[in-house]
């Protein structure tokens, strides 16, 4: 058994010596690539997220608006204004929404004696014109939503006419 061990040791040493010689043995060295040594790509790929259309309004907030006309009312203690609602700021519109807008306008922009609430810029020139004919007013009736008189009495018009009226502060 000792002889067999010596033979194994001698053969192993011979193989080791042959492997270490660089003269007649061709060796090829390969280097394993790692993530840190990879070349950077020459092109860039950009992945875009799909477009999502979200509503541009907060359903719990009152509609956005702007005052497009303002003029003093002769003999009254306030002005006549035209309020243009932004139709993109609401999905549905109720009499309560209009009441909230009117209450806010009266509080923030006093003195208001008469106010017209519309949702179309073309209707502003008609409802704010004291010389507008009945035919002109009828043409904009779908966009003429409410009228405030005496600074506190609301009359709902057009598509909200079934709501009747109301009073600011009640």
C-alpha positions as CSV (number, residue, x, y, z in Angstrom):
1,X,0.0,0.0,0.0
2,X,2.9,2.3,0.7
3,X,4.2,1.8,-2.9
4,X,0.9,2.8,-4.3
5,X,0.9,6.0,-2.3
6,X,4.4,6.8,-3.6
7,X,3.3,6.3,-7.2
8,X,0.4,8.6,-6.7
9,X,2.6,11.3,-5.2
10,X,5.2,11.0,-8.0
11,X,2.6,11.1,-10.7
12,X,0.9,14.1,-9.1
13,X,4.2,16.0,-8.9
14,X,4.9,15.2,-12.5
15,X,1.6,16.6,-13.6
16,X,2.1,19.7,-11.4
17,X,5.5,20.3,-12.9
18,X,4.1,19.9,-16.4
19,X,1.3,22.3,-15.7
20,X,3.7,25.0,-14.4
21,X,6.0,24.9,-17.5
22,X,5.3,27.7,-19.9
23,X,7.5,26.5,-22.8
24,X,5.6,24.0,-24.8
25,X,2.1,24.0,-23.3
26,X,-0.4,26.4,-24.7
27,X,-2.6,28.0,-22.0
28,X,-5.6,30.3,-22.5
29,X,-6.6,32.6,-19.7
30,X,-10.2,33.7,-19.6
31,X,-11.5,36.3,-17.2
32,X,-15.0,36.0,-15.8
33,X,-17.0,39.2,-16.3
34,X,-18.7,40.8,-13.4
35,X,-21.4,43.5,-13.2
36,X,-18.8,46.1,-12.3
37,X,-16.7,45.5,-15.4
38,X,-19.4,45.4,-18.0
39,X,-19.1,48.1,-20.7
40,X,-21.8,50.7,-20.6
41,X,-24.4,50.5,-23.4
42,X,-24.1,52.9,-26.3
43,X,-27.8,53.3,-26.6
44,X,-30.3,54.4,-23.9
45,X,-33.8,52.9,-23.7
46,X,-36.4,55.0,-22.0
47,X,-39.6,53.3,-20.8
48,X,-42.5,55.7,-20.5
49,X,-45.4,55.1,-18.2
50,X,-48.8,55.0,-20.0
51,X,-50.7,58.2,-19.9
52,X,-53.5,58.4,-17.4
53,X,-56.2,61.0,-17.6
54,X,-57.2,62.2,-14.2
55,X,-60.0,64.5,-13.5
56,X,-58.8,68.1,-13.1
57,X,-61.2,68.8,-10.3
58,X,-61.7,67.9,-6.7
59,X,-65.2,66.6,-6.4
60,X,-65.6,68.0,-2.9
61,X,-64.5,71.5,-3.7
62,X,-66.8,74.2,-5.1
63,X,-66.4,75.0,-8.7
64,X,-63.7,77.4,-9.8
65,X,-64.8,80.8,-11.0
66,X,-63.8,84.2,-12.0
67,X,-65.5,87.6,-12.0
68,X,-65.6,88.7,-15.6
69,X,-67.6,91.9,-15.3
70,X,-68.2,94.4,-12.5
71,X,-70.1,97.7,-12.5
72,X,-71.7,99.8,-9.8
73,X,-75.5,99.7,-9.6
74,X,-77.1,103.2,-9.5
75,X,-79.1,103.8,-6.3
76,X,-77.9,100.5,-4.7
77,X,-75.4,99.8,-2.1
78,X,-73.3,97.4,-4.2
79,X,-72.1,96.4,-7.6
80,X,-73.5,94.2,-10.4
81,X,-71.1,91.3,-11.3
82,X,-70.9,88.4,-13.7
83,X,-69.4,85.2,-12.4
84,X,-68.0,82.8,-14.9
85,X,-67.8,79.2,-13.7
86,X,-65.0,77.0,-15.1
87,X,-66.8,73.9,-16.5
88,X,-63.6,71.9,-16.2
89,X,-63.5,72.3,-12.4
90,X,-66.7,70.2,-11.7
91,X,-68.3,67.0,-12.9
92,X,-71.8,67.8,-11.7
93,X,-73.3,71.0,-10.5
94,X,-76.0,71.5,-7.9
95,X,-77.8,74.4,-6.4
96,X,-75.7,74.0,-3.3
97,X,-72.6,74.4,-5.4
98,X,-74.0,77.7,-6.8
99,X,-75.0,78.9,-3.3
100,X,-71.5,78.2,-2.0
101,X,-69.9,80.2,-4.9
102,X,-72.3,83.1,-4.4
103,X,-71.7,83.2,-0.6
104,X,-67.9,83.1,-1.2
105,X,-68.1,85.9,-3.8
106,X,-70.3,88.1,-1.6
107,X,-67.9,87.6,1.4
108,X,-64.6,88.0,-0.5
109,X,-65.5,90.7,-3.1
110,X,-68.0,93.2,-1.4
111,X,-70.1,95.1,-2.1
112,X,-72.2,92.8,-4.3
113,X,-75.8,93.8,-5.0
114,X,-76.6,91.7,-8.1
115,X,-74.7,88.7,-9.4
116,X,-75.2,86.5,-12.5
117,X,-73.7,83.0,-12.5
118,X,-72.9,81.6,-16.0
119,X,-70.8,78.8,-17.3
120,X,-70.1,80.1,-20.8
121,X,-68.0,83.2,-21.7
122,X,-70.3,84.1,-24.5
123,X,-73.2,84.5,-22.1
124,X,-71.3,87.1,-20.0
125,X,-72.0,89.9,-22.5
126,X,-75.7,89.0,-22.6
127,X,-76.5,88.7,-18.9
128,X,-74.5,91.7,-17.9
129,X,-76.1,93.9,-20.6
130,X,-79.2,95.8,-19.2
131,X,-80.4,96.3,-22.8
132,X,-80.3,92.5,-23.7
133,X,-83.5,91.4,-25.4
134,X,-85.6,88.4,-24.3
135,X,-84.4,86.5,-27.4
136,X,-80.8,87.0,-26.4
137,X,-81.5,85.9,-22.9
138,X,-83.3,82.8,-24.2
139,X,-80.3,82.0,-26.4
140,X,-78.1,81.7,-23.3
141,X,-80.6,80.2,-20.9
142,X,-78.8,76.9,-20.7
143,X,-75.7,78.7,-19.5
144,X,-77.4,81.2,-17.2
145,X,-77.4,79.3,-13.9
146,X,-78.4,81.7,-11.2
147,X,-79.0,85.3,-10.3
148,X,-78.4,87.1,-6.9
149,X,-80.6,90.1,-6.1
150,X,-80.4,92.6,-3.2
151,X,-77.1,91.0,-2.1
152,X,-78.7,87.8,-0.6
153,X,-81.7,86.5,-2.7
154,X,-80.8,83.6,-5.1
155,X,-82.9,82.6,-8.0
156,X,-81.8,79.5,-9.8
157,X,-82.2,79.6,-13.6
158,X,-81.7,77.4,-16.7
159,X,-80.9,73.8,-15.9
160,X,-81.2,74.5,-12.1
161,X,-84.6,76.3,-12.3
162,X,-86.4,73.4,-10.6
163,X,-84.4,74.2,-7.4
164,X,-86.4,77.5,-7.0
165,X,-84.5,80.0,-4.9
166,X,-82.6,80.5,-1.7
167,X,-81.1,83.0,0.6
168,X,-77.4,83.4,1.4
169,X,-76.7,82.9,5.0
170,X,-79.8,80.8,5.7
